[in-house]
Amino acid sequence: MFKVSILALALAVTGCGKKDEGGGGGGGGGAPKAVKLPKLGLTIDVPGESRVDDAIMGEGNMINGSATGAMQVEIPKEAQTLDAAKEDAKMYTPTNQKEETLADGWALSFENKGSMGTNYWVTVYRTIDGKNYKCWATLPDGKKAANVLAACKTLKKG
């Protein structure tokens, strides 16, 4: 619930990024482009037009994109396992839960029904050059959530 409130605030404050120059909006966006995350020294491949700002909370960057909505990449305060993330997700009564083990971390996504409809949750936890990173979003659009999941898997030094 707290994450949803933060992202809603971020969308209201930032205006949800630049207009999608790739046409169509609605989660499309064309081929992903490398976007620098200056607070983290990383890059991420994001489809469509996007804007990078400082994270609302914590150390990291928020990305507002036409094809991703608002997503955040941050340095987590503590390491988290996939099992712990699945346990945390139980409070949201998840459906369509999917998990994936990555070479350097894990990914977890699920849906839940809220008062405003279906929410799509994405969390990707990566270890890059010995540092932990959390890439996440909670969105009302399944296509954008799929784009966030794909983008989070592209995080790299740079």
C-alpha positions in Angstrom: 0.0 0.0 0.0 2.8 2.4 0.9 4.6 1.7 -2.4 1.4 2.5 -4.4 1.0 5.8 -2.6 4.6 6.8 -3.3 4.2 6.0 -7.0 0.9 7.8 -7.2 2.5 10.8 -5.7 5.5 10.5 -8.1 3.1 10.4 -11.1 1.2 13.5 -9.9 4.4 15.5 -9.2 6.4 14.5 -12.3 3.6 14.4 -14.9 4.6 10.8 -15.9 7.5 11.7 -18.1 7.8 12.9 -21.6 5.4 12.2 -24.4 6.1 8.9 -26.2 7.7 9.9 -29.5 7.4 6.3 -30.7 3.6 6.7 -31.2 0.7 4.8 -29.7 1.4 5.3 -26.0 -0.4 2.7 -23.9 2.7 0.7 -23.0 4.3 0.3 -26.4 7.3 2.5 -27.0 9.4 0.8 -29.6 12.9 -0.5 -29.2 14.5 -0.1 -25.8 17.1 2.7 -25.4 19.9 2.8 -22.9 19.1 5.2 -20.1 21.8 6.4 -17.6 21.0 6.2 -13.9 23.4 8.9 -12.5 22.8 8.2 -8.8 23.8 4.5 -9.3 26.4 4.5 -12.0 24.2 2.0 -14.0 22.3 2.0 -17.3 19.0 0.4 -18.0 17.3 -0.3 -21.4 13.9 1.3 -21.4 11.4 1.3 -24.3 9.8 4.6 -25.3 10.6 8.1 -24.0 11.6 8.4 -20.4 12.8 10.9 -17.8 15.2 10.1 -15.0 14.9 11.8 -11.6 16.2 11.2 -8.1 14.4 8.5 -6.2 11.5 9.7 -4.0 12.8 7.6 -1.1 16.2 6.0 -0.6 19.3 6.2 -2.8 18.6 5.7 -6.5 16.7 7.0 -9.5 13.1 7.1 -10.6 12.3 6.6 -14.2 9.0 7.9 -15.6 8.4 6.5 -19.0 5.7 6.3 -21.6 6.1 2.5 -21.9 6.9 1.8 -18.2 5.1 4.3 -16.1 6.9 5.2 -12.9 9.6 2.7 -11.8 12.4 3.0 -9.3 16.0 1.6 -9.1 17.5 1.9 -5.7 20.1 0.5 -3.3 18.1 -1.5 -0.8 18.9 -1.0 2.9 19.1 -4.8 3.4 19.6 -7.8 1.2 16.4 -9.6 0.4 15.9 -13.1 -0.7 13.2 -14.3 -3.1 11.6 -16.3 -0.3 11.4 -13.2 1.8 9.9 -11.2 -1.0 7.2 -13.9 -1.6 6.4 -13.8 2.1 6.0 -10.0 2.0 3.8 -10.3 -1.1 1.3 -12.5 0.8 -0.2 -9.4 2.4 -1.5 -8.3 -1.0 -3.2 -11.6 -1.7 -1.2 -12.1 -5.0 -2.5 -13.9 -8.1 -0.7 -14.9 -11.2 2.6 -14.9 -9.2 5.7 -15.6 -11.3 9.2 -15.9 -10.0 12.5 -16.2 -11.9 16.0 -16.9 -10.7 18.5 -14.7 -12.5 22.3 -15.3 -12.8 22.8 -12.4 -10.4 19.5 -12.2 -8.5 15.8 -12.9 -8.9 12.5 -11.5 -10.2 9.1 -11.6 -8.7 5.8 -10.3 -10.3 2.2 -10.7 -9.4 -1.2 -9.1 -9.6 -3.7 -8.2 -6.9 -7.2 -6.6 -6.9 -7.5 -3.3 -5.1 -10.2 -0.6 -4.8 -9.0 0.9 -8.0 -8.9 -2.4 -10.0 -6.0 -4.7 -10.8 -2.5 -3.7 -9.7 0.7 -5.3 -11.2 3.7 -5.6 -9.0 7.2 -6.1 -10.2 10.4 -6.5 -8.1 13.8 -7.4 -9.5 16.7 -7.8 -7.2 20.2 -7.8 -8.7 23.8 -7.9 -7.5 26.1 -6.0 -9.9 29.8 -5.7 -9.1 29.1 -6.8 -5.5 26.4 -4.2 -4.9 22.7 -5.0 -4.4 20.1 -3.1 -6.4 16.3 -3.3 -6.3 14.3 -2.4 -9.4 10.6 -2.2 -8.9 7.2 -0.7 -9.8 3.5 -1.1 -8.9 1.3 -0.2 -11.8 -2.3 -0.4 -13.0 -1.2 -1.6 -16.5 -0.1 -5.1 -17.3 1.8 -4.2 -20.5 3.8 -1.5 -18.6 4.5 -4.0 -15.8 5.9 -6.4 -18.4 8.1 -3.6 -19.8 9.4 -2.8 -16.3 10.2 -6.5 -15.7 12.2 -6.7 -19.0 13.9 -3.4 -18.3 15.0 -4.3 -14.8 16.7 -7.4 -16.2 18.9 -5.2 -18.4 20.5 -3.2 -15.5 24.3 -3.0 -16.0 27.3 -0.9 -15.0 27.7 2.2 -17.2 
